[in-house]
């Protein structure tokens, strides 16, 4: 588990505790306290894969978290993500990383061009929706990538891809060889 996750979790637990103290007990009892939809829970790779392979990823669209395990099982990390906007855009199942690119360019998919015919390809840079790094999956047009728009992380905001903060995708990019098995749930 990374230090960033530990600090964030500690801050979130402290804020949740302080917030629950500010809400009267009667309101909490009546169900008025809100729950964070993107709360992370640890996963066990054995619930998803037969072996770890060269490395493994589970992208959980419900909790909006990506779980990573190294091939030897010694490294387990959790990253906050953006997920597809709708169920129709969400593809679930097993795939793998087939290609990786630093400084990817972005090209609208055929379905995006149907909805937005004026969209054009975007070269690498700050306007590129794929951020700084991209890991392409065996499913056409599905990518695990970064984003320059940090407001998207923790939300339903993509057309099918899994997005991470640029600094987190750069870290994950270094950890994942081509062939990493991926499950989207």
Secondary structure, DSSP 8 states (H G I E B T S, - for coil): --HHHHHHHHHHHHHHHHHHHHS-HHHHHTT-S---TT------GGGT-SS-TTEEEEEETTTTEEEEEETTS--EEEEE-BEESSTTT---EEEEEEEEEES--B---HHHHHH-TT---B-SSTT-TTTTEEEEESSTT-EEEEES-GGGTTSEEESS-EEEEHHHHHHHHHH--TT-EEEE-
